[in-house]
Amino acid sequence: MLASTALVLFMTPGLAFFYGGMVRSKSVLNMMMMSLSSMGLVGVLWVLYGYSIAFGNDVGGGLLGNPFEAWGLKGLFVGTYSADVAESSYVLSGSIPALVFVGFQATFAIITVALISGAVADRMKFGAWMLFAGLWATIVYFPVAHWVFAFDSDTVTGGWIANQLKAIDFAGGTAVHINAGVAALALAIVVGKRKGWPREPMRPHNLTLVMLGAGILWFGWFGFNAGSALGANGTAAFAMINTIVATCAAMLGWLVTERIRDGKATSLGAASGIVAGLVGITPSCSSVSPLGAILLGAICGVLCALAVGLKFRFGYDDSLDVVGVHLVGGLAGTILVGFLADPGSPAAVAGLFYGGGVDQLWRQVVGALAVLFYSGILTFVIALIVKAIFGGRIRLSEEDETTGIDESEHAETSYDFSSHRGLPGNAGTPRPDAATVGAQSVVAGKEG
C-alpha cells in the first residue's frame, strides 16, 4: 500500500507532463503548475478535514461524513510505535494502518482536482484556479468520495452509493472521472472559449511530453486500480491484469477510429487511447473478466475518440478533451459493468450478459447520473462564485492571453533559447564572462 500510494501520487506529475505537452509552448508552465498546485492545496485540505468528510461517520442519509470526527487526523495517529511488531499498537483501517489509507486516498483527491484543469488551459487566472480548486474539493469531491468509497463497518456508517445503492465503482469511475469530467465541462462554460478558438489551430507543442505523461499515468494507474484492493492479494492481481488489457484494447480502438476517420493513426491518439482505457477500466476492474476488459477497453477507446469532437459541435472549449475522455470514458466504464460483470470475478456480481438481468445495470446508471448532476450543478455555482469574487475577471485579458499565460501569471517561460544563439559567422556561443568582458571593451572603446 505504501508503493501504491507513491504510484498514484506520481500520476499527478505524469498528468502535468501529459497536459503540458498538449498546450502551446507559451502555456506549458501554467498547465503543469495547475496540476502541481493541486498537490499542495488538496493535500493540506485532506488532512485538515477532507478525510473526515469522506470517511468519517455519516451524519445523515449517506451524504456526508462528520468533518470534525478526524479533523487534523486526530485519533488516527495515536498508538505505540515499536520496532518490535508485537509491541506496536496503532489505529487500523481494515487490515492496514489508518495513516496509510489516509495517504492513499489523499492521492485520489489530488489527481481528481488536477484533471479538471485541462479544460481551461491557456486562459484561467492562477489565483482563480486555486480558489476554485479548494472550494470544489471541499464541496464536491470530499462528499462524493464519501458516497462512493466509504463502506459500512462495525464502527462507521458510510455513503449511500457504496452501501444502499450498491453500485460497483472499484477505484473511482464515478468519484474521480465522471466527477472531474462534468466539472471540467461546467468550468469551461463559465470561463469561456480561448481567444481564437476554434478558428485558429492550437496544436500540442510537444508530443514527446504527451507520450511520456501517458506512460507515467499507465505506470501509476496500477497503484490506482490494483492498490484499491488494499493489499497484495488476488483481487489486486485481477485488477492489475484488467488494467493492462483494457488499456491496450482502448489504445488500439482509438487508433483504428483515427485511421478510418482521418486516414492517419497519431501519437496523440495513442496517448489519449491509453488514458481512455485506464479511465474505463477504473470502475470495473474487479467485476469484468479479462475478455470483458478487452471488450470494455475497445468500446471506451472508440467512444472517447468520437466524443472529443463534440466540443466543436456544441461550442464548448474543452481545451484538452477532459470531457471527451474522462466524462465519456467514466460513464462508459461505469455503466458497462451492468452488462459485462462476471459472477466469477472478485465482485461476484452478474451483469445483463451473464444472466443477472438489469439489477446491477440500473444501480450503475443511478450512481453515475447522481454524481454527474451533483457535480455539474455545484461546479457551475462554484465557478460563478469564484468569478464574482474576482470581479468578473476569472480569465486573462486578451492581451495577456496573446502574450501567454506563463509570462502573465508566473513571469516565466518554459523554453529559453536566447543562450543558444550563435555569434555572427557561426563563431559559437561565448561564455557569459567572455560576453561581459567583450561588452565592457566596446563601451570603454567608445568612451575613449
Sequence and secondary structure as in RCSB ss.txt:
>XXXX:A:sequence
MLASTALVLFMTPGLAFFYGGMVRSKSVLNMMMMSLSSMGLVGVLWVLYGYSIAFGNDVGGGLLGNPFEAWGLKG
LFVGTYSADVAESSYVLSGSIPALVFVGFQATFAIITVALISGAVADRMKFGAWMLFAGLWATIVYFPVAHWVFA
FDSDTVTGGWIANQLKAIDFAGGTAVHINAGVAALALAIVVGKRKGWPREPMRPHNLTLVMLGAGILWFGWFGFN
AGSALGANGTAAFAMINTIVATCAAMLGWLVTERIRDGKATSLGAASGIVAGLVGITPSCSSVSPLGAILLGAIC
GVLCALAVGLKFRFGYDDSLDVVGVHLVGGLAGTILVGFLADPGSPAAVAGLFYGGGVDQLWRQVVGALAVLFYS
GILTFVIALIVKAIFGGRIRLSEEDETTGIDESEHAETSYDFSSHRGLPGNAGTPRPDAATVGAQSVVAGKEG
>XXXX:A:secstr
 HHHHHHHHHHHHHHHHHHHHHS TTTHHHHHHHHHHHHHHHHHHIIIIIHHHHHS B STTS B TTTTGGGTT
TS EE  SSGGG EE EETTEEHHHHHHHHHHHHHHHHHHHGGGGTTTB HHHHHHHHHHHIIIIIHHHHHHHH 
   SS    HIIIII    SS IIIIIIHHHHHHHHHHHHH   TTTTTS    S HHHHHHHHHHHHHHHHHHH
GGGGSSSSHHHHHHHHHHHHHHHHHHHHHHHHHHHHHS   HHHHHHHHHHHHHHHTTTTTTS HHHHHHHHHHH
HHHHHHHTTHHHHHT   TT HIIIIIHHHHHHHHHHHHH  TTSTT    GGGT TTHHHHHHHHHHHHHHHHH
HHHHHHHHHHHHHHTTT  B  HHHHHH HHHHHHS  S   GGG   TTT     HHHHHHHHHHHHHHHH 
